[in-house]
C-alpha cells in the first residue's frame, strides 16, 4: 500500500506543481537523491541547462505516458510536429524531429557530406559537431568574431567559395551569448544561400525577443533552422529537437536516416507537446533567467571581470583580471563550470542557475 501511495504521489507531482508559489523551490539539483545536503550538493553550471527542470505539465505528461511506452509513437510524433508547425507558422511538412538539435546537425552533416568541399563557422562558437565533418573529408574554415564577440557576417560571406557546402550560425551564439539581429541575418541569408546551405542554430532564441527566421524557409530551399526543447523547456535529457526547412529539403534530409520520426521516445514526445502548452512556466523561466543573469553580471563586474552582454542563459566573461585559480575555486566549492574558450583574454562561460546557485558561485570566486 505504501509503495502504491508513493507511486501515486510521484504521478501527481506535475499536477500539484501547477500551483507552486516559490518558483526557485521548483528547481531540482542534479544529484538531489545522492546528495541530500543541498547547501553542499554539486552545482552544475557547465551545459546551459534549465535549472528548473521540465514544466509541471511536462512532468505530468511524462508520468502518464509511461503506460504507452510499449507502443511506437508515430501518432504522437505527428501531433508534436503539428504543434511545432503551428508555433512557427509553417506547415507540418516543414518540420523534422530529432533526438535533440544535435541529431539534426548530424543529418545535415550526412546530407552536405555527399559532395566534398568545405564548411564555414565562427571562431568561437558551438563546434562540438565539427569533427565528424572533417573526418568525412570536408574542410573547416573559421572566421574570427568581431571585437565585441559577434558573428562577422560580412567576413563569413567573403569566405564562401565554390566548394562551400554549409555555413553554420549559432544565434544567439554559444558561448559568447551575442545575437545577430533578424535584419542582419535576413540580408546575409539572401546572399549566402545562393551558393550554399545556411544552417541557423536557434537553440537559445527563446531567451531573446528576436523573431525566429522560420518564415524564410517557405521560399528558401537552402536555409535550415534548428530549434530544441533542451534549453528553455528544460528537456535536455529527454532529447527533443527539430529542423525547420523547405518541404523539399526536409524530404532530402529524411532520406539519409533509416526511419522517420522514430528517434524521440514516447515520453519525451509527450513532454514536448505539454511544454508547448505551459506558457506560465516559460514566462517564469524567462523572468527568472533575466533577474539572475543581471545579478551575476553585476557581481562579476564588481569583481572587475569583463562580461559580454548576454542574450541567453549563460554569461561569457574574461578572467584576465582574476588573481586566483578560478577553476580551483570552483572545484573547492563543488561547482561544475566549463573551460577557457579563448586564451587571449582567458574567456570562459558560466550557465545561469537559480539565484541561490549563482550566489554560491559568486561567493566561491570572491
C-alpha positions as CSV (number, residue, x, y, z in Angstrom):
1,X,0.0,0.0,0.0
2,X,2.8,2.4,0.9
3,X,4.6,1.7,-2.4
4,X,1.4,2.4,-4.3
5,X,0.8,5.6,-2.3
6,X,4.3,6.8,-3.1
7,X,3.9,6.0,-6.8
8,X,0.6,7.9,-7.0
9,X,2.3,10.8,-5.2
10,X,5.0,10.9,-7.9
11,X,2.5,10.6,-10.7
12,X,0.6,13.6,-9.4
13,X,3.7,15.7,-9.0
14,X,3.2,17.6,-12.2
15,X,-0.4,18.5,-11.5
16,X,0.3,19.6,-7.9
17,X,3.3,21.7,-9.1
18,X,1.0,23.8,-11.3
19,X,0.1,25.8,-8.2
20,X,3.5,26.3,-6.9
21,X,4.4,29.8,-5.5
22,X,8.1,29.6,-4.9
23,X,9.5,29.2,-8.4
24,X,13.1,28.6,-7.2
25,X,11.9,25.9,-4.9
26,X,10.8,24.0,-8.0
27,X,14.4,23.7,-9.1
28,X,15.9,20.3,-8.5
29,X,19.7,19.7,-8.1
30,X,21.3,17.2,-10.5
31,X,22.2,14.8,-7.7
32,X,19.3,15.6,-5.2
33,X,19.0,11.9,-4.1
34,X,22.7,11.2,-3.8
35,X,23.5,14.5,-2.0
36,X,20.6,15.3,0.4
37,X,22.6,18.2,1.9
38,X,21.5,20.9,-0.6
39,X,23.9,23.5,0.8
40,X,26.9,21.5,-0.2
41,X,25.5,19.5,-3.2
42,X,27.2,19.9,-6.6
43,X,26.1,22.8,-8.7
44,X,26.1,22.1,-12.4
45,X,26.8,25.4,-14.4
46,X,28.5,24.0,-17.4
47,X,26.0,22.9,-20.1
48,X,23.4,25.7,-20.2
49,X,20.6,23.6,-18.8
50,X,17.4,24.9,-17.4
51,X,17.8,24.6,-13.6
52,X,14.1,24.4,-13.0
53,X,13.7,21.2,-14.9
54,X,10.7,20.2,-17.1
55,X,7.5,22.2,-16.7
56,X,4.7,20.9,-14.4
57,X,2.6,19.9,-17.4
58,X,5.6,18.2,-19.0
59,X,6.3,16.2,-15.8
60,X,2.7,15.1,-15.6
61,X,2.6,14.1,-19.3
62,X,5.8,12.0,-19.0
63,X,4.4,10.2,-16.0
64,X,1.2,9.5,-17.8
65,X,2.9,8.3,-21.0
66,X,4.8,5.6,-19.2
67,X,1.9,3.2,-19.8
68,X,2.0,3.9,-23.5
69,X,5.7,3.3,-23.9
70,X,5.1,-0.3,-25.2
71,X,3.8,1.2,-28.4
72,X,5.6,3.1,-31.1
73,X,4.9,6.8,-31.0
74,X,4.2,7.6,-34.7
75,X,0.8,9.2,-34.0
76,X,2.1,11.2,-31.0
77,X,5.1,12.4,-33.1
78,X,2.6,13.6,-35.8
79,X,0.8,15.6,-33.1
80,X,4.0,17.1,-31.9
81,X,5.0,18.1,-35.4
82,X,1.7,19.8,-35.9
83,X,2.1,21.7,-32.6
84,X,5.6,22.8,-33.6
85,X,4.5,23.8,-37.1
86,X,1.7,26.0,-35.6
87,X,4.0,27.6,-33.2
88,X,6.4,28.5,-36.0
89,X,3.7,29.4,-38.5
90,X,4.8,26.8,-41.1
91,X,3.3,23.5,-42.4
92,X,3.8,20.0,-41.0
93,X,6.0,19.2,-44.0
94,X,8.4,21.9,-42.9
95,X,9.3,20.1,-39.7
96,X,11.7,17.2,-39.0
97,X,12.0,15.8,-35.5
98,X,15.3,14.7,-33.9
99,X,16.7,13.5,-30.7
100,X,17.9,17.0,-29.7
101,X,19.3,19.5,-32.2
102,X,22.5,17.5,-32.4
103,X,20.8,14.8,-34.4
104,X,19.6,17.4,-36.8
105,X,23.2,18.6,-37.1
106,X,24.3,15.0,-37.8
107,X,21.6,14.7,-40.5
108,X,22.8,17.9,-42.2
109,X,26.3,16.6,-41.9
110,X,25.4,13.4,-43.8
111,X,23.5,15.4,-46.3
112,X,26.1,18.0,-47.1
113,X,29.0,15.5,-47.0
114,X,27.6,13.7,-50.0
115,X,29.8,16.0,-52.0
116,X,33.2,17.0,-50.8
117,X,34.0,20.7,-50.1
118,X,34.2,23.0,-47.0
119,X,32.0,24.4,-44.3
120,X,32.2,27.8,-42.6
121,X,31.7,28.7,-38.9
122,X,32.7,31.4,-36.5
123,X,35.7,31.2,-34.1
124,X,34.5,30.9,-31.3
125,X,31.1,29.2,-31.5
126,X,29.4,25.8,-30.7
127,X,31.7,23.5,-32.6
128,X,31.5,20.0,-31.0
129,X,29.8,18.7,-34.1
130,X,32.6,19.6,-36.5
131,X,35.0,16.7,-36.0
132,X,32.8,14.2,-38.0
133,X,32.6,16.7,-40.8
134,X,36.3,16.8,-41.1
135,X,36.6,13.0,-40.9
136,X,34.2,12.8,-43.8
137,X,36.5,14.9,-45.9
138,X,35.0,18.4,-45.5
139,X,37.4,21.2,-44.8
140,X,36.7,23.5,-41.8
141,X,37.0,27.3,-42.4
142,X,36.7,29.5,-39.3
143,X,36.0,33.2,-39.4
144,X,37.0,35.3,-36.3
145,X,34.3,37.0,-34.3
146,X,34.2,40.8,-34.2
147,X,35.9,42.6,-31.3
148,X,32.6,42.7,-29.4
149,X,32.3,38.9,-29.8
150,X,29.6,38.9,-32.6
151,X,29.5,36.9,-35.8
152,X,31.3,38.8,-38.6
153,X,28.7,38.2,-41.3
154,X,30.5,40.3,-43.9
155,X,33.7,38.3,-43.4
156,X,31.7,35.0,-43.5
157,X,30.1,36.0,-46.7
158,X,33.5,36.7,-48.2
159,X,34.8,33.3,-47.1
160,X,32.3,31.4,-49.2
161,X,33.7,29.9,-52.4
162,X,32.6,27.4,-55.0
163,X,33.4,24.5,-52.6
164,X,31.4,25.7,-49.7
165,X,28.6,23.3,-48.8
166,X,27.3,24.8,-45.5
167,X,27.6,27.9,-43.2
168,X,26.8,27.4,-39.6
169,X,25.5,30.3,-37.4
170,X,24.5,29.9,-33.8
171,X,22.1,32.7,-32.9
172,X,22.3,33.6,-30.0
173,X,25.9,32.4,-30.2
174,X,27.2,29.8,-27.7
175,X,29.5,30.5,-25.8
176,X,29.5,34.3,-26.2
177,X,25.8,35.0,-25.7
178,X,25.8,37.6,-28.5
179,X,23.0,37.9,-31.1
180,X,22.7,38.9,-34.7
181,X,19.5,40.9,-35.4
182,X,16.9,39.4,-37.7
183,X,17.6,42.2,-40.2
184,X,21.3,41.4,-40.4
185,X,20.6,37.7,-40.8
186,X,18.0,38.1,-43.5
187,X,20.4,40.1,-45.6
188,X,23.2,37.6,-45.1
189,X,21.0,34.6,-45.8
190,X,19.6,36.1,-49.0
191,X,23.2,36.2,-50.4
192,X,24.8,33.2,-48.8
193,X,22.0,30.7,-49.8
194,X,22.7,31.5,-53.4
195,X,25.9,29.4,-53.0
196,X,25.4,27.1,-50.0
197,X,23.2,25.9,-47.2
198,X,22.9,28.2,-44.3
199,X,22.3,26.4,-41.0
200,X,21.0,28.6,-38.2
201,X,21.0,27.2,-34.7
202,X,18.3,28.9,-32.7
203,X,18.8,26.8,-29.5
204,X,18.7,29.9,-27.3
205,X,16.4,32.2,-29.2
206,X,13.6,31.8,-26.6
207,X,15.8,33.8,-24.2
208,X,15.6,36.8,-26.5
209,X,12.9,39.0,-28.1
210,X,14.3,38.2,-31.6
211,X,11.9,36.7,-34.1
212,X,12.8,33.3,-35.5
213,X,13.8,33.0,-39.1
214,X,11.4,30.1,-39.6
215,X,9.1,32.1,-42.0
216,X,12.0,32.3,-44.5
217,X,12.1,28.5,-45.2
218,X,8.9,28.6,-47.1
219,X,10.7,30.1,-50.2
220,X,14.3,29.3,-49.5
221,X,15.5,25.7,-50.0
222,X,19.0,26.4,-48.7
223,X,18.0,27.6,-45.3
224,X,17.8,25.1,-42.4
225,X,16.9,26.2,-38.9
226,X,17.2,24.0,-35.8
227,X,15.3,24.5,-32.5
228,X,15.4,22.5,-29.3
229,X,13.4,21.7,-26.2
230,X,16.7,21.3,-24.2
231,X,17.1,24.8,-23.0
232,X,14.1,27.0,-22.2
233,X,11.8,24.0,-21.9
234,X,14.1,22.1,-19.6
235,X,14.2,18.8,-21.5
236,X,17.9,18.5,-22.2
237,X,18.0,14.8,-21.0
238,X,14.8,14.0,-22.8
239,X,16.4,14.8,-26.2
240,X,13.9,16.6,-28.4
241,X,14.8,18.9,-31.2
242,X,13.7,19.7,-34.7
243,X,14.6,21.2,-38.0
244,X,12.5,23.8,-39.9
245,X,13.2,23.9,-43.6
246,X,11.6,24.0,-47.0
247,X,9.5,20.9,-47.6
248,X,11.8,19.6,-50.4
249,X,14.8,20.0,-48.1
250,X,13.0,18.1,-45.3
251,X,12.4,15.2,-47.7
252,X,16.0,15.2,-48.7
253,X,17.2,15.2,-45.1
254,X,14.8,12.4,-44.2
255,X,16.3,10.2,-46.9
256,X,19.7,10.0,-45.1
257,X,18.3,8.3,-42.0
258,X,16.8,4.9,-41.5
259,X,13.4,5.8,-40.1
260,X,11.1,8.8,-39.9
261,X,10.4,10.4,-36.5
262,X,11.5,7.4,-34.5
263,X,14.4,8.7,-32.5
264,X,12.3,10.6,-29.9
265,X,10.7,8.4,-27.2
266,X,7.0,8.4,-26.4
267,X,7.7,10.0,-23.0
268,X,9.9,12.8,-24.5
269,X,7.3,13.5,-27.2
270,X,4.5,13.7,-24.7
271,X,6.7,16.1,-22.6
272,X,7.4,18.3,-25.6
273,X,3.7,18.6,-26.5
274,X,2.8,19.5,-22.9
275,X,5.7,22.0,-22.7
276,X,4.4,24.0,-25.7
277,X,1.1,24.5,-23.7
278,X,2.7,25.6,-20.4
279,X,3.1,29.3,-21.2
280,X,3.1,30.2,-17.5
281,X,6.2,28.1,-16.8
282,X,8.0,29.6,-19.8
283,X,7.3,33.1,-18.7
284,X,8.6,32.3,-15.2
285,X,11.8,30.7,-16.6
286,X,12.4,33.7,-18.8
287,X,11.8,36.2,-16.0
288,X,14.0,34.3,-13.6
289,X,16.8,34.0,-16.1
290,X,16.7,37.7,-16.7
291,X,16.8,38.5,-13.0
292,X,19.5,36.0,-12.0
293,X,21.6,36.9,-15.1
294,X,21.6,40.6,-14.2
295,X,22.7,39.7,-10.6
296,X,25.5,37.5,-12.0
297,X,26.8,40.1,-14.4
298,X,26.6,42.9,-11.8
299,X,28.6,40.8,-9.3
300,X,31.2,39.8,-11.9
301,X,31.6,43.4,-12.8
302,X,32.1,44.4,-9.2
303,X,34.9,41.8,-9.2
304,X,36.4,43.7,-12.2
305,X,35.7,40.9,-14.6
306,X,34.7,42.0,-18.1
307,X,31.3,40.5,-19.3
308,X,29.8,40.3,-22.7
309,X,26.1,41.4,-22.8
310,X,24.2,38.1,-22.9
311,X,21.0,37.2,-24.8
312,X,21.0,33.7,-23.5
313,X,21.0,31.6,-20.3
314,X,24.8,31.9,-19.8
315,X,27.4,34.6,-19.4
316,X,30.7,34.9,-21.2
317,X,33.4,36.7,-19.2
318,X,37.1,37.3,-19.1
319,X,39.4,36.0,-16.3
320,X,42.2,38.4,-17.3
321,X,41.9,40.4,-14.2
322,X,41.2,37.4,-11.9
323,X,44.1,36.8,-9.5
324,X,43.1,33.4,-8.0
325,X,42.9,30.0,-9.7
326,X,39.3,30.2,-10.9
327,X,38.8,26.6,-11.7
328,X,40.3,25.5,-8.4
329,X,37.9,27.8,-6.6
330,X,35.0,26.1,-8.4
331,X,36.4,22.7,-7.6
332,X,36.8,23.6,-3.9
333,X,33.2,24.7,-3.7
334,X,31.7,21.7,-5.6
335,X,30.7,23.8,-8.7
336,X,31.0,22.5,-12.2
337,X,31.9,25.2,-14.7
338,X,33.3,24.8,-18.2
339,X,36.6,25.8,-19.8
340,X,38.7,28.6,-21.3
341,X,37.3,29.2,-24.8
342,X,39.7,31.9,-25.9
343,X,43.2,32.0,-24.4
344,X,43.6,35.7,-25.4
345,X,41.6,37.3,-22.6
346,X,41.0,34.0,-20.8
347,X,37.3,34.0,-21.8
348,X,35.1,31.4,-20.1
349,X,31.4,30.8,-19.8
350,X,29.1,30.2,-16.8
351,X,25.5,28.9,-17.1
352,X,22.8,30.8,-15.2
353,X,21.4,28.7,-12.5
354,X,18.9,29.6,-9.7
355,X,19.5,32.7,-7.6
356,X,20.8,30.5,-4.7
357,X,23.2,28.7,-7.1
358,X,24.6,31.9,-8.5
359,X,25.0,33.4,-5.0
360,X,27.1,30.3,-4.2
361,X,29.1,30.7,-7.4
362,X,29.9,34.4,-6.7
363,X,30.8,33.6,-3.1
364,X,33.1,30.8,-4.3
365,X,35.1,33.0,-6.6
366,X,35.3,36.1,-4.3
